[in-house]
Amino acid sequence: MTDQWVSFSRRGMADLVHLKGEIDLANANDIGRVIVAHTTAANAVLIDLTAVSFLDSAGVRLLDYIVGDLDDRGKPIRLVVGERGAARMTLQLCAFRADLLATDLERAATDLGG
Amino acid sequence: MSESGVPDVTSELRLPWDDDPEDLYEHAPCGYLTTLPDGTIVRVNETFLTWTGYSRADLIGHRRFRDLLTPGDQIYHETHYAPLLMMQGEVHEIALEVVGADRRRLPTLVNSVLERGPTGAPRIIRTMVFNATERRGYERELLAARRAAESSEQRVRVLQQIVADLAAAPTEAEVAEAVLRAPEPAFQAASSSIYLIDPERDLLVAVASTDPTTGNWDDMPCSSTRAVAEVARRGDLHVIGTLAEAEAHFPDLAESMRRSERRSVVLLPLTTGPADEQGGVAVLGVLAFSFRDERTLTDGELRVIRLLGQQAGQALDRARLYDDARRREERSEFLARTTRALDEEHRLLQRARRLVERVVPEIADWALVRLQVGPAGLVEHHGGPAPDPARLGARTAEAIETAAPVFAIDGDGLGCTVLPLIVRGRVLGTLAVRMAPDRRGAEAERLFLVDLADRVALACENARLYEQERAIARTLQRSLLAADVPGADPRFVVETHYQAAAQDMEVGGDWYDAFLITANKLAVVVGDVVGRGIEAATTMGQLRSAIRALASAENGPARLLEGLDRFCDRVDSARMSTVVYAEVDLLSSEVTYACAGHLPPLLHEPAGSPQYLLDARSAPIGSRAGDRRRVEHRMRLAAGSRLLLYTDGLIERRTRPIDRGFEILAREYARLRDAPLKGLTAGLADTLVGRDHSDDVCLLCLTLGTEERLERSIGADPVQIALLRADMRGWLAGHGVDTECLNAVLLACSEAVANSIEHGYAHDPFGVVDVAATISAGTVEIRVSDRGRWRGPGNDVARGRGLQLIYESMDDVAFDRAGDGTMVIMRRHRGEPS
């Protein structure tokens, strides 16, 4: 049901989550559930938001939850956003920590030790 | 005599007929008794004493006449004789048995006269007794003869009834039943049983018995040494009169006779003709009947018994032929009905389902069809209980490997026949059936099953091919329809929808297309090819390509249709297709359209109600009878106009006139005026057609130009926010708003709408959120209003974040809670025009 917005792969030791399309109030909860189900045992998580064309506060809430969860477990996480774009704008407006955001997937993966 | 000197005895002499009365009395040729009214003997003659062996002293004064009679006659004497005598004064020829001194019985006929005294009171009774021994013997013979005649008649009647029953018995079972009933009434047999020969299995089968506790009740091979089998082989009547005889010849029979306390047994072969006719006489079974006592059968009875054997044999023979014919008829009827029923379904799964539902319960109690199609195969079963899967699997594998049926055999533990479904030498799958074990006709049954498998295989193969063609046609159609519709041009938006028929119909020939002829000229088209299936899909693809090839900056719609008419000369399957085609000049907002036999487009301009465009009409493509003078019509459209092209499936219903369909479409289209364009065509199809529709539906909606003011109303459903965003994105882009500003406005607008839905309408799923957007050279203004309950920012972190995003992304934000709801007014300054 959420396949059109979310898919998964691995990059080194990190679990890679690909998000695409518009993430808003209508689908954020479902997407969040799928991501959590896939990443509970992950050692590191990379969330690729470069293909996200819209992200609202519900999407922010979802990312915030996932980041908090991984932080609690001491597992590293990076959110990969483009140089510009809707996702970057929303996350910056919400003042997400700069250390969470990355612009390059490869570099982020390397940072995580993948 | 005296003259001869012989001593003269004249004085003594009497004439021979001159009887001495006393002597006459004593020695008369009949007995005389004189009794008192109470029956006490007072006088008796010598004749009576001689007959009965009594002395005079035994009787006179000691015995009553009644006392000399048998007990039965004593009663008769009291109830009939004596009353009759008292009333009438005399009785005649009463048959009574007198018991002699030696207890021997003497049959007599008796006449009595009652003598009365002067006062009329009874005085004495005089009784004359005739010896009726001879007469009684004669009577007995008569009686025996009559009884014999009666019994013969009874036998004949029973047999006549049996013969009549046999003639009326249409099935083997009923013949057996009728034969079985004969021996008891006809020969007073104690019980009877019938055995029938099954030639295919070489078995003698115990079919029925009036007392199944007698005899050995197992089926036996025809070669068995048991008496029944022996008689069946010999083919002639056997009467086993005594247990000793049975022991001498048929030990098994003797054993069961002892057990069931029988003394005589008759074993009668049921033959198709008289036993003396050699050759051509077949034994079809054996009728066995038995007696509790030793029974000797007369020649007449034996003749009748033989006749019964022949009659029954012939009836059996006839019934078997009749059974076979009827079974064949039933089976062929079943095959015909099944074939017809399968033909009614086109899809493979449904055919398989229908097959097992026909087979069970009509010919089997469980059936399973397994087809080797697709990655997972297809399995349908019906009835139960399901047999052991491992054994069935082994048998199925065998049937597939040998490509030959594996028939059920008695006692194989599975009872299932597995038939390979073979088409053109390839095993398509298997049909497994479990049928009730059949007593007879196994060979015919096998032929029937093979025939059934052939038909099923063909039906399944046809359905598979249909399925394949359907999938190809569907894929072809999808690939053609999914081809990229031009977008990302702020001057227009095209929204399309295709909905396939729900009722398992073949792919239809409906299609839509939109493409840019030049940078500033857009073509939109909706058409409908005659027919269904892969051919229609192919033709549709060809027409679509032809239109793309024919469209040019110079031609225009009418010339294009003329080109399509010529195209039909080469592609005849395109003939009578209908097409609506429009070209839009994106610079001047002029639309030129033409309708070739197609339903008129529906135009909704920003002001006013929807209008059907009824100009520029001509006949379908390639029509021979219709008006093929192709015409076109040109008109200018206001910015924000929506033009709807569609196929007949959207409005045509068998249950209503087409005018009504047009009305409903126009009304619904008007109602959706403020709905976001994205999802509009799907929404229309959903409202007008619903899920259960028998035809394909194809829609294309073109929105031209950019509205000065965007006004949308959406339901309180989060899913609708994305639809609104799509419209607003197009509208903002159409007004040349730069990306950063555009993203910021979209975010703020989405948050404001989400806020209304999540909080204002938390308890009202039917709430409506209105959005209005205006734009000027320097500012974008968005107003989002609801009529729900206002709740301040409060402590809700998520809600706080949404509001924060609105504030962050817009320059001015104001909340107006003056009315019965909340309005958010948001402004953002536009950046440098890009």
Interface residues (C-beta under 8 A of the other chain):
Chain A: E22 D24 L25 A26 F54 D56 S57 A58 V60 R61 R84 G85 A86 M89 T90 L93 C94
Chain B: D717 P718 V719 I721 A722 R725 T739 E740 N743 A744 L746 L747 S750 E751 A754 I757 E758 A798 R801 G802 Q804 L805 E808 S809
